[in-house]
Amino acid sequence: MDHLVDGEFPGQCPSCKEFIYVVVGQYGFFIANEDWVRNAAAKRMPITRVTPSELDGIPRWLQQSAGQVGQQELADWFEYLVGTATCPRCGTEINARDAILGE
């Protein structure tokens, strides 16, 4: 949850093993392989969110729990955490959750 509050998760592209930043939250919804905070020119690849029906397991439970307590914006963010994006380095389509978990 700390990473979600900060809006950034460390990750790794499952294909090329490049270190990436998975950004979900107040700063947007994208993947970058460079320091996007200090480098405005860093390439940012948008994350395509899943639909609520595509969520399962813990992400689904977290989304439902956030929605039940009136935190709809936070609930929506979980759809990006399991969404897909293109790796800025190798061009492979990757799942944000897999990149965060290093799978």
Biopython code that builds the backbone (N, CA, C, O; Angstrom):
import numpy as np
from Bio.PDB.StructureBuilder import StructureBuilder

atoms = [
    (1, "MET", "N", (0.823, -1.196, 0.000)),
    (1, "MET", "CA", (0.000, 0.000, 0.000)),
    (1, "MET", "C", (0.867, 1.260, 0.000)),
    (1, "MET", "O", (0.454, 2.296, -0.520)),
    (2, "ASP", "N", (2.066, 1.174, 0.582)),
    (2, "ASP", "CA", (2.954, 2.343, 0.576)),
    (2, "ASP", "C", (3.234, 2.801, -0.848)),
    (2, "ASP", "O", (3.215, 3.998, -1.136)),
    (3, "HIS", "N", (3.493, 1.851, -1.735)),
    (3, "HIS", "CA", (3.787, 2.215, -3.124)),
    (3, "HIS", "C", (2.570, 2.838, -3.792)),
    (3, "HIS", "O", (2.714, 3.748, -4.609)),
    (4, "LEU", "N", (1.389, 2.369, -3.463)),
    (4, "LEU", "CA", (0.185, 2.932, -4.056)),
    (4, "LEU", "C", (-0.015, 4.366, -3.588)),
    (4, "LEU", "O", (-0.419, 5.223, -4.374)),
    (5, "VAL", "N", (0.261, 4.632, -2.332)),
    (5, "VAL", "CA", (0.157, 6.000, -1.811)),
    (5, "VAL", "C", (1.188, 6.901, -2.497)),
    (5, "VAL", "O", (0.880, 8.044, -2.835)),
    (6, "ASP", "N", (2.403, 6.398, -2.705)),
    (6, "ASP", "CA", (3.451, 7.174, -3.372)),
    (6, "ASP", "C", (3.184, 7.330, -4.862)),
    (6, "ASP", "O", (3.659, 8.279, -5.487)),
    (7, "GLY", "N", (2.416, 6.388, -5.437)),
    (7, "GLY", "CA", (2.090, 6.458, -6.859)),
    (7, "GLY", "C", (3.100, 5.781, -7.763)),
    (7, "GLY", "O", (3.006, 5.899, -8.985)),
    (8, "GLU", "N", (4.069, 5.069, -7.188)),
    (8, "GLU", "CA", (5.111, 4.447, -8.008)),
    (8, "GLU", "C", (5.531, 3.110, -7.408)),
    (8, "GLU", "O", (5.749, 2.987, -6.202)),
    (9, "PHE", "N", (5.638, 2.113, -8.282)),
    (9, "PHE", "CA", (6.102, 0.786, -7.891)),
    (9, "PHE", "C", (7.370, 0.465, -8.659)),
    (9, "PHE", "O", (7.440, 0.739, -9.858)),
    (10, "PRO", "N", (8.381, -0.109, -8.006)),
    (10, "PRO", "CA", (9.540, -0.595, -8.752)),
    (10, "PRO", "C", (9.151, -1.895, -9.446)),
    (10, "PRO", "O", (8.370, -2.684, -8.914)),
    (11, "GLY", "N", (9.695, -2.106, -10.624)),
    (11, "GLY", "CA", (9.388, -3.329, -11.354)),
    (11, "GLY", "C", (10.482, -3.721, -12.310)),
    (11, "GLY", "O", (11.536, -3.089, -12.380)),
    (12, "GLN", "N", (10.211, -4.780, -13.047)),
    (12, "GLN", "CA", (11.170, -5.285, -14.031)),
    (12, "GLN", "C", (10.385, -5.859, -15.201)),
    (12, "GLN", "O", (9.416, -6.593, -15.009)),
    (13, "CYS", "N", (10.802, -5.525, -16.398)),
    (13, "CYS", "CA", (10.161, -6.089, -17.579)),
    (13, "CYS", "C", (10.417, -7.595, -17.583)),
    (13, "CYS", "O", (11.571, -8.021, -17.527)),
    (14, "PRO", "N", (9.360, -8.405, -17.649)),
    (14, "PRO", "CA", (9.555, -9.851, -17.675)),
    (14, "PRO", "C", (10.324, -10.339, -18.905)),
    (14, "PRO", "O", (10.913, -11.420, -18.878)),
    (15, "SER", "N", (10.321, -9.554, -19.972)),
    (15, "SER", "CA", (10.978, -9.970, -21.207)),
    (15, "SER", "C", (12.461, -9.596, -21.248)),
    (15, "SER", "O", (13.316, -10.467, -21.406)),
    (16, "CYS", "N", (12.767, -8.305, -21.106)),
    (16, "CYS", "CA", (14.158, -7.859, -21.259)),
    (16, "CYS", "C", (14.878, -7.638, -19.931)),
    (16, "CYS", "O", (16.079, -7.368, -19.908)),
    (17, "LYS", "N", (14.139, -7.752, -18.822)),
    (17, "LYS", "CA", (14.682, -7.605, -17.462)),
    (17, "LYS", "C", (15.107, -6.180, -17.117)),
    (17, "LYS", "O", (15.804, -5.969, -16.124)),
    (18, "GLU", "N", (14.698, -5.199, -17.922)),
    (18, "GLU", "CA", (14.977, -3.785, -17.655)),
    (18, "GLU", "C", (14.231, -3.341, -16.400)),
    (18, "GLU", "O", (13.071, -3.704, -16.204)),
    (19, "PHE", "N", (14.901, -2.548, -15.540)),
    (19, "PHE", "CA", (14.231, -1.945, -14.392)),
    (19, "PHE", "C", (13.220, -0.944, -14.916)),
    (19, "PHE", "O", (13.533, -0.152, -15.805)),
    (20, "ILE", "N", (12.014, -0.971, -14.377)),
    (20, "ILE", "CA", (10.991, -0.015, -14.794)),
    (20, "ILE", "C", (10.272, 0.560, -13.585)),
    (20, "ILE", "O", (10.263, -0.021, -12.500)),
    (21, "TYR", "N", (9.679, 1.703, -13.806)),
    (21, "TYR", "CA", (8.823, 2.341, -12.828)),
    (21, "TYR", "C", (7.388, 2.124, -13.293)),
    (21, "TYR", "O", (7.049, 2.462, -14.427)),
    (22, "VAL", "N", (6.554, 1.571, -12.443)),
    (22, "VAL", "CA", (5.136, 1.407, -12.747)),
    (22, "VAL", "C", (4.409, 2.487, -11.951)),
    (22, "VAL", "O", (4.361, 2.442, -10.722)),
    (23, "VAL", "N", (3.850, 3.447, -12.659)),
    (23, "VAL", "CA", (3.225, 4.607, -12.023)),
    (23, "VAL", "C", (1.704, 4.455, -12.110)),
    (23, "VAL", "O", (1.128, 4.345, -13.192)),
    (24, "VAL", "N", (1.084, 4.453, -10.941)),
    (24, "VAL", "CA", (-0.370, 4.305, -10.849)),
    (24, "VAL", "C", (-0.857, 5.248, -9.769)),
    (24, "VAL", "O", (-0.496, 5.103, -8.601)),
    (25, "GLY", "N", (-1.675, 6.213, -10.154)),
    (25, "GLY", "CA", (-2.240, 7.100, -9.149)),
    (25, "GLY", "C", (-2.263, 8.545, -9.562)),
    (25, "GLY", "O", (-2.529, 8.875, -10.718)),
    (26, "GLN", "N", (-1.985, 9.397, -8.619)),
    (26, "GLN", "CA", (-2.129, 10.838, -8.803)),
    (26, "GLN", "C", (-1.237, 11.416, -9.900)),
    (26, "GLN", "O", (-1.531, 12.496, -10.411)),
    (27, "TYR", "N", (-0.162, 10.732, -10.275)),
    (27, "TYR", "CA", (0.747, 11.244, -11.304)),
    (27, "TYR", "C", (0.450, 10.683, -12.687)),
    (27, "TYR", "O", (1.071, 11.079, -13.673)),
    (28, "GLY", "N", (-0.493, 9.768, -12.752)),
    (28, "GLY", "CA", (-0.865, 9.174, -14.027)),
    (28, "GLY", "C", (-0.794, 7.660, -13.971)),
    (28, "GLY", "O", (-0.687, 7.060, -12.901)),
    (29, "PHE", "N", (-0.858, 7.055, -15.156)),
    (29, "PHE", "CA", (-0.916, 5.604, -15.278)),
    (29, "PHE", "C", (-0.014, 5.209, -16.436)),
    (29, "PHE", "O", (-0.453, 5.170, -17.585)),
    (30, "PHE", "N", (1.248, 4.918, -16.136)),
    (30, "PHE", "CA", (2.221, 4.635, -17.190)),
    (30, "PHE", "C", (3.392, 3.834, -16.651)),
    (30, "PHE", "O", (3.548, 3.662, -15.442)),
    (31, "ILE", "N", (4.214, 3.348, -17.576)),
    (31, "ILE", "CA", (5.460, 2.646, -17.257)),
    (31, "ILE", "C", (6.593, 3.438, -17.892)),
    (31, "ILE", "O", (6.487, 3.879, -19.037)),
    (32, "ALA", "N", (7.671, 3.615, -17.148)),
    (32, "ALA", "CA", (8.859, 4.305, -17.647)),
    (32, "ALA", "C", (10.092, 3.499, -17.247)),
    (32, "ALA", "O", (10.088, 2.824, -16.217)),
    (33, "ASN", "N", (11.140, 3.567, -18.056)),
    (33, "ASN", "CA", (12.376, 2.868, -17.686)),
    (33, "ASN", "C", (13.478, 3.848, -17.303)),
    (33, "ASN", "O", (14.638, 3.462, -17.158)),
    (34, "GLU", "N", (13.115, 5.111, -17.142)),
    (34, "GLU", "CA", (14.041, 6.141, -16.674)),
    (34, "GLU", "C", (13.368, 6.891, -15.530)),
    (34, "GLU", "O", (12.157, 6.775, -15.337)),
    (35, "ASP", "N", (14.132, 7.647, -14.783)),
    (35, "ASP", "CA", (13.589, 8.457, -13.697)),
    (35, "ASP", "C", (12.670, 9.521, -14.289)),
    (35, "ASP", "O", (13.137, 10.554, -14.767)),
    (36, "TRP", "N", (11.399, 9.274, -14.257)),
    (36, "TRP", "CA", (10.411, 10.157, -14.869)),
    (36, "TRP", "C", (10.173, 11.428, -14.052)),
    (36, "TRP", "O", (9.638, 12.403, -14.581)),
    (37, "VAL", "N", (10.560, 11.435, -12.776)),
    (37, "VAL", "CA", (10.372, 12.614, -11.938)),
    (37, "VAL", "C", (11.406, 13.679, -12.289)),
    (37, "VAL", "O", (11.058, 14.849, -12.447)),
    (38, "ARG", "N", (12.658, 13.289, -12.413)),
    (38, "ARG", "CA", (13.744, 14.241, -12.685)),
    (38, "ARG", "C", (13.998, 14.441, -14.177)),
    (38, "ARG", "O", (14.703, 15.368, -14.575)),
    (39, "ASN", "N", (13.428, 13.579, -14.989)),
    (39, "ASN", "CA", (13.650, 13.648, -16.431)),
    (39, "ASN", "C", (12.309, 13.749, -17.148)),
    (39, "ASN", "O", (11.658, 12.743, -17.430)),
    (40, "ALA", "N", (11.915, 14.978, -17.434)),
    (40, "ALA", "CA", (10.621, 15.206, -18.089)),
    (40, "ALA", "C", (10.552, 14.555, -19.475)),
    (40, "ALA", "O", (9.460, 14.309, -19.986)),
    (41, "ALA", "N", (11.695, 14.278, -20.077)),
    (41, "ALA", "CA", (11.726, 13.668, -21.407)),
    (41, "ALA", "C", (11.694, 12.134, -21.363)),
    (41, "ALA", "O", (11.715, 11.487, -22.410)),
    (42, "ALA", "N", (11.645, 11.552, -20.161)),
    (42, "ALA", "CA", (11.618, 10.088, -20.048)),
    (42, "ALA", "C", (10.403, 9.540, -20.798)),
    (42, "ALA", "O", (9.296, 10.066, -20.687)),
    (43, "LYS", "N", (10.635, 8.483, -21.558)),
    (43, "LYS", "CA", (9.558, 7.864, -22.330)),
    (43, "LYS", "C", (8.567, 7.207, -21.384)),
    (43, "LYS", "O", (8.948, 6.412, -20.525)),
    (44, "ARG", "N", (7.294, 7.542, -21.547)),
    (44, "ARG", "CA", (6.225, 7.011, -20.698)),
    (44, "ARG", "C", (5.244, 6.246, -21.579)),
    (44, "ARG", "O", (4.681, 6.797, -22.526)),
    (45, "MET", "N", (5.052, 5.000, -21.263)),
    (45, "MET", "CA", (4.131, 4.158, -22.015)),
    (45, "MET", "C", (2.860, 3.982, -21.184)),
    (45, "MET", "O", (2.925, 3.513, -20.048)),
    (46, "PRO", "N", (1.711, 4.353, -21.738)),
    (46, "PRO", "CA", (0.467, 4.290, -20.961)),
    (46, "PRO", "C", (0.062, 2.867, -20.596)),
    (46, "PRO", "O", (0.283, 1.924, -21.356)),
    (47, "ILE", "N", (-0.528, 2.738, -19.431)),
    (47, "ILE", "CA", (-1.075, 1.459, -18.991)),
    (47, "ILE", "C", (-2.544, 1.417, -19.403)),
    (47, "ILE", "O", (-3.303, 2.345, -19.123)),
    (48, "THR", "N", (-2.931, 0.348, -20.059)),
    (48, "THR", "CA", (-4.322, 0.126, -20.422)),
    (48, "THR", "C", (-4.979, -0.646, -19.286)),
    (48, "THR", "O", (-4.555, -1.751, -18.947)),
    (49, "ARG", "N", (-5.990, -0.071, -18.717)),
    (49, "ARG", "CA", (-6.642, -0.692, -17.565)),
    (49, "ARG", "C", (-7.511, -1.863, -17.990)),
    (49, "ARG", "O", (-7.944, -1.946, -19.140)),
    (50, "VAL", "N", (-7.758, -2.765, -17.055)),
    (50, "VAL", "CA", (-8.676, -3.865, -17.286)),
    (50, "VAL", "C", (-10.079, -3.418, -16.866)),
    (50, "VAL", "O", (-10.241, -2.379, -16.226)),
    (51, "THR", "N", (-11.068, -4.197, -17.225)),
    (51, "THR", "CA", (-12.421, -3.914, -16.756)),
    (51, "THR", "C", (-12.591, -4.546, -15.377)),
    (51, "THR", "O", (-11.875, -5.488, -15.039)),
    (52, "PRO", "N", (-13.527, -4.040, -14.579)),
    (52, "PRO", "CA", (-13.724, -4.626, -13.247)),
    (52, "PRO", "C", (-13.979, -6.135, -13.295)),
    (52, "PRO", "O", (-13.568, -6.856, -12.385)),
    (53, "SER", "N", (-14.642, -6.616, -14.330)),
    (53, "SER", "CA", (-14.929, -8.050, -14.413)),
    (53, "SER", "C", (-13.673, -8.885, -14.655)),
    (53, "SER", "O", (-13.686, -10.095, -14.431)),
    (54, "GLU", "N", (-12.587, -8.252, -15.111)),
    (54, "GLU", "CA", (-11.333, -8.962, -15.354)),
    (54, "GLU", "C", (-10.471, -9.091, -14.099)),
    (54, "GLU", "O", (-9.489, -9.835, -14.092)),
    (55, "LEU", "N", (-10.832, -8.374, -13.045)),
    (55, "LEU", "CA", (-10.087, -8.468, -11.794)),
    (55, "LEU", "C", (-10.430, -9.771, -11.086)),
    (55, "LEU", "O", (-11.568, -10.239, -11.131)),
    (56, "ASP", "N", (-9.435, -10.346, -10.435)),
    (56, "ASP", "CA", (-9.677, -11.538, -9.637)),
    (56, "ASP", "C", (-8.774, -11.518, -8.411)),
    (56, "ASP", "O", (-7.865, -10.694, -8.305)),
    (57, "GLY", "N", (-9.033, -12.417, -7.508)),
    (57, "GLY", "CA", (-8.174, -12.564, -6.338)),
    (57, "GLY", "C", (-8.069, -11.300, -5.499)),
    (57, "GLY", "O", (-9.048, -10.584, -5.283)),
    (58, "ILE", "N", (-6.856, -11.051, -5.035)),
    (58, "ILE", "CA", (-6.607, -9.919, -4.142)),
    (58, "ILE", "C", (-6.911, -8.571, -4.802)),
    (58, "ILE", "O", (-7.524, -7.724, -4.152)),
    (59, "PRO", "N", (-6.512, -8.321, -6.076)),
    (59, "PRO", "CA", (-6.870, -7.028, -6.671)),
    (59, "PRO", "C", (-8.378, -6.777, -6.689)),
    (59, "PRO", "O", (-8.825, -5.654, -6.455)),
    (60, "ARG", "N", (-9.158, -7.818, -6.964)),
    (60, "ARG", "CA", (-10.623, -7.658, -6.970)),
    (60, "ARG", "C", (-11.129, -7.325, -5.563)),
    (60, "ARG", "O", (-11.960, -6.435, -5.388)),
    (61, "TRP", "N", (-10.621, -8.044, -4.574)),
    (61, "TRP", "CA", (-11.027, -7.798, -3.196)),
    (61, "TRP", "C", (-10.655, -6.374, -2.761)),
    (61, "TRP", "O", (-11.458, -5.681, -2.137)),
    (62, "LEU", "N", (-9.438, -5.947, -3.095)),
    (62, "LEU", "CA", (-9.002, -4.590, -2.740)),
    (62, "LEU", "C", (-9.878, -3.537, -3.414)),
    (62, "LEU", "O", (-10.261, -2.548, -2.788)),
    (63, "GLN", "N", (-10.192, -3.752, -4.685)),
    (63, "GLN", "CA", (-11.033, -2.790, -5.393)),
    (63, "GLN", "C", (-12.424, -2.717, -4.762)),
    (63, "GLN", "O", (-12.950, -1.628, -4.529)),
    (64, "GLN", "N", (-13.009, -3.865, -4.491)),
    (64, "GLN", "CA", (-14.337, -3.892, -3.883)),
    (64, "GLN", "C", (-14.324, -3.250, -2.499)),
    (64, "GLN", "O", (-15.244, -2.511, -2.149)),
    (65, "SER", "N", (-13.299, -3.524, -1.720)),
    (65, "SER", "CA", (-13.194, -2.957, -0.375)),
    (65, "SER", "C", (-13.076, -1.438, -0.429)),
    (65, "SER", "O", (-13.725, -0.735, 0.346)),
    (66, "ALA", "N", (-12.257, -0.934, -1.333)),
    (66, "ALA", "CA", (-12.098, 0.515, -1.468)),
    (66, "ALA", "C", (-13.415, 1.164, -1.895)),
    (66, "ALA", "O", (-13.780, 2.226, -1.389)),
    (67, "GLY", "N", (-14.122, 0.530, -2.820)),
    (67, "GLY", "CA", (-15.407, 1.056, -3.274)),
    (67, "GLY", "C", (-16.448, 1.069, -2.174)),
    (67, "GLY", "O", (-17.255, 1.994, -2.088)),
    (68, "GLN", "N", (-16.435, 0.053, -1.337)),
    (68, "GLN", "CA", (-17.423, -0.049, -0.261)),
    (68, "GLN", "C", (-17.262, 1.029, 0.796)),
    (68, "GLN", "O", (-18.224, 1.374, 1.482)),
    (69, "VAL", "N", (-16.052, 1.566, 0.935)),
    (69, "VAL", "CA", (-15.837, 2.632, 1.925)),
    (69, "VAL", "C", (-15.793, 4.011, 1.267)),
    (69, "VAL", "O", (-15.325, 4.979, 1.866)),
    (70, "GLY", "N", (-16.284, 4.089, 0.031)),
    (70, "GLY", "CA", (-16.397, 5.379, -0.639)),
    (70, "GLY", "C", (-15.133, 5.897, -1.297)),
    (70, "GLY", "O", (-15.059, 7.079, -1.631)),
    (71, "GLN", "N", (-14.138, 5.048, -1.490)),
    (71, "GLN", "CA", (-12.877, 5.454, -2.112)),
    (71, "GLN", "C", (-12.844, 4.995, -3.579)),
    (71, "GLN", "O", (-12.004, 4.177, -3.956)),
    (72, "GLN", "N", (-13.760, 5.523, -4.401)),
    (72, "GLN", "CA", (-13.902, 5.048, -5.774)),
    (72, "GLN", "C", (-12.665, 5.336, -6.627)),
    (72, "GLN", "O", (-12.288, 4.516, -7.465)),
    (73, "GLU", "N", (-12.037, 6.483, -6.422)),
    (73, "GLU", "CA", (-10.824, 6.792, -7.191)),
    (73, "GLU", "C", (-9.746, 5.747, -6.914)),
    (73, "GLU", "O", (-9.118, 5.240, -7.843)),
    (74, "LEU", "N", (-9.536, 5.433, -5.668)),
    (74, "LEU", "CA", (-8.578, 4.400, -5.291)),
    (74, "LEU", "C", (-8.999, 3.050, -5.878)),
    (74, "LEU", "O", (-8.160, 2.307, -6.387)),
    (75, "ALA", "N", (-10.273, 2.736, -5.809)),
    (75, "ALA", "CA", (-10.775, 1.475, -6.360)),
    (75, "ALA", "C", (-10.443, 1.365, -7.846)),
    (75, "ALA", "O", (-10.064, 0.294, -8.319)),
    (76, "ASP", "N", (-10.582, 2.452, -8.574)),
    (76, "ASP", "CA", (-10.298, 2.449, -10.014)),
    (76, "ASP", "C", (-8.821, 2.177, -10.296)),
    (76, "ASP", "O", (-8.490, 1.582, -11.322)),
    (77, "TRP", "N", (-7.944, 2.599, -9.413)),
    (77, "TRP", "CA", (-6.503, 2.408, -9.633)),
    (77, "TRP", "C", (-6.125, 0.941, -9.741)),
    (77, "TRP", "O", (-5.167, 0.601, -10.435)),
    (78, "PHE", "N", (-6.858, 0.068, -9.068)),
    (78, "PHE", "CA", (-6.529, -1.362, -9.125)),
    (78, "PHE", "C", (-6.700, -1.928, -10.534)),
    (78, "PHE", "O", (-6.071, -2.928, -10.879)),
    (79, "GLU", "N", (-7.541, -1.299, -11.344)),
    (79, "GLU", "CA", (-7.716, -1.738, -12.730)),
    (79, "GLU", "C", (-6.460, -1.465, -13.557)),
    (79, "GLU", "O", (-6.227, -2.134, -14.564)),
    (80, "TYR", "N", (-5.660, -0.502, -13.145)),
    (80, "TYR", "CA", (-4.396, -0.211, -13.821)),
    (80, "TYR", "C", (-3.271, -1.100, -13.306)),
    (80, "TYR", "O", (-2.358, -1.444, -14.057)),
    (81, "LEU", "N", (-3.331, -1.470, -12.041)),
    (81, "LEU", "CA", (-2.271, -2.307, -11.469)),
    (81, "LEU", "C", (-2.178, -3.675, -12.128)),
    (81, "LEU", "O", (-1.129, -4.316, -12.075)),
    (82, "VAL", "N", (-3.247, -4.121, -12.738)),
    (82, "VAL", "CA", (-3.209, -5.398, -13.452)),
    (82, "VAL", "C", (-3.397, -5.195, -14.952)),
    (82, "VAL", "O", (-3.618, -6.153, -15.693)),
    (83, "GLY", "N", (-3.308, -3.946, -15.389)),
    (83, "GLY", "CA", (-3.428, -3.619, -16.809)),
    (83, "GLY", "C", (-2.153, -3.936, -17.578)),
    (83, "GLY", "O", (-1.204, -4.497, -17.030)),
    (84, "THR", "N", (-2.146, -3.573, -18.848)),
    (84, "THR", "CA", (-1.002, -3.855, -19.705)),
    (84, "THR", "C", (-0.408, -2.572, -20.278)),
    (84, "THR", "O", (-1.083, -1.552, -20.420)),
    (85, "ALA", "N", (0.871, -2.663, -20.599)),
    (85, "ALA", "CA", (1.597, -1.558, -21.220)),
    (85, "ALA", "C", (2.721, -2.143, -22.060)),
    (85, "ALA", "O", (3.032, -3.331, -21.967)),
    (86, "THR", "N", (3.313, -1.309, -22.864)),
    (86, "THR", "CA", (4.450, -1.707, -23.681)),
    (86, "THR", "C", (5.732, -1.296, -22.969)),
    (86, "THR", "O", (5.864, -0.158, -22.520)),
    (87, "CYS", "N", (6.672, -2.226, -22.869)),
    (87, "CYS", "CA", (7.959, -1.903, -22.252)),
    (87, "CYS", "C", (8.646, -0.816, -23.087)),
    (87, "CYS", "O", (8.785, -0.969, -24.300)),
    (88, "PRO", "N", (9.074, 0.275, -22.453)),
    (88, "PRO", "CA", (9.730, 1.347, -23.195)),
    (88, "PRO", "C", (11.056, 0.928, -23.838)),
    (88, "PRO", "O", (11.515, 1.565, -24.786)),
    (89, "ARG", "N", (11.663, -0.128, -23.330)),
    (89, "ARG", "CA", (12.966, -0.551, -23.861)),
    (89, "ARG", "C", (12.834, -1.557, -24.995)),
    (89, "ARG", "O", (13.393, -1.356, -26.073)),
    (90, "CYS", "N", (12.085, -2.655, -24.752)),
    (90, "CYS", "CA", (12.068, -3.737, -25.745)),
    (90, "CYS", "C", (10.799, -3.799, -26.579)),
    (90, "CYS", "O", (10.751, -4.517, -27.579)),
    (91, "GLY", "N", (9.765, -3.054, -26.180)),
    (91, "GLY", "CA", (8.539, -3.026, -26.967)),
    (91, "GLY", "C", (7.593, -4.184, -26.740)),
    (91, "GLY", "O", (6.599, -4.313, -27.455)),
    (92, "THR", "N", (7.875, -5.030, -25.765)),
    (92, "THR", "CA", (7.006, -6.156, -25.445)),
    (92, "THR", "C", (5.821, -5.686, -24.608)),
    (92, "THR", "O", (5.982, -4.853, -23.716)),
    (93, "GLU", "N", (4.636, -6.211, -24.891)),
    (93, "GLU", "CA", (3.490, -5.902, -24.059)),
    (93, "GLU", "C", (3.615, -6.680, -22.756)),
    (93, "GLU", "O", (3.813, -7.895, -22.759)),
    (94, "ILE", "N", (3.496, -5.965, -21.650)),
    (94, "ILE", "CA", (3.670, -6.597, -20.336)),
    (94, "ILE", "C", (2.493, -6.270, -19.430)),
    (94, "ILE", "O", (1.785, -5.283, -19.631)),
    (95, "ASN", "N", (2.303, -7.111, -18.439)),
    (95, "ASN", "CA", (1.276, -6.892, -17.427)),
    (95, "ASN", "C", (1.933, -6.138, -16.267)),
    (95, "ASN", "O", (2.998, -6.532, -15.791)),
    (96, "ALA", "N", (1.301, -5.065, -15.819)),
    (96, "ALA", "CA", (1.883, -4.246, -14.744)),
    (96, "ALA", "C", (2.105, -5.069, -13.480)),
    (96, "ALA", "O", (3.146, -4.943, -12.836)),
    (97, "ARG", "N", (1.144, -5.905, -13.120)),
    (97, "ARG", "CA", (1.281, -6.725, -11.904)),
    (97, "ARG", "C", (2.480, -7.664, -12.017)),
    (97, "ARG", "O", (3.243, -7.809, -11.063)),
    (98, "ASP", "N", (2.650, -8.302, -13.178)),
    (98, "ASP", "CA", (3.787, -9.208, -13.366)),
    (98, "ASP", "C", (5.115, -8.461, -13.250)),
    (98, "ASP", "O", (6.081, -8.979, -12.690)),
    (99, "ALA", "N", (5.152, -7.242, -13.785)),
    (99, "ALA", "CA", (6.379, -6.440, -13.702)),
    (99, "ALA", "C", (6.701, -6.082, -12.252)),
    (99, "ALA", "O", (7.859, -6.127, -11.835)),
    (100, "ILE", "N", (5.670, -5.726, -11.492)),
    (100, "ILE", "CA", (5.873, -5.369, -10.085)),
    (100, "ILE", "C", (6.335, -6.578, -9.287)),
    (100, "ILE", "O", (7.222, -6.473, -8.440)),
    (101, "LEU", "N", (5.730, -7.722, -9.562)),
    (101, "LEU", "CA", (6.066, -8.948, -8.824)),
    (101, "LEU", "C", (7.329, -9.617, -9.332)),
    (101, "LEU", "O", (7.834, -10.549, -8.707)),
    (102, "GLY", "N", (7.846, -9.146, -10.471)),
    (102, "GLY", "CA", (9.069, -9.719, -11.034)),
    (102, "GLY", "C", (8.847, -11.077, -11.691)),
    (102, "GLY", "O", (9.737, -11.928, -11.700)),
    (103, "GLU", "N", (7.646, -11.268, -12.240)),
    (103, "GLU", "CA", (7.325, -12.549, -12.882)),
    (103, "GLU", "C", (7.453, -12.470, -14.383)),
    (103, "GLU", "O", (7.218, -13.461, -15.075)),
]
sb = StructureBuilder()
sb.init_structure("model")
sb.init_model(0)
sb.init_chain("A")
sb.init_seg("    ")
for serial, (resi, resn, name, xyz) in enumerate(atoms, 1):
    if name == "N":
        sb.init_residue(resn, " ", resi, " ")
    sb.init_atom(name, np.array(xyz, "f"), 0.0, 1.0, " ", f" {name:<3s}", serial, name[0])
structure = sb.get_structure()
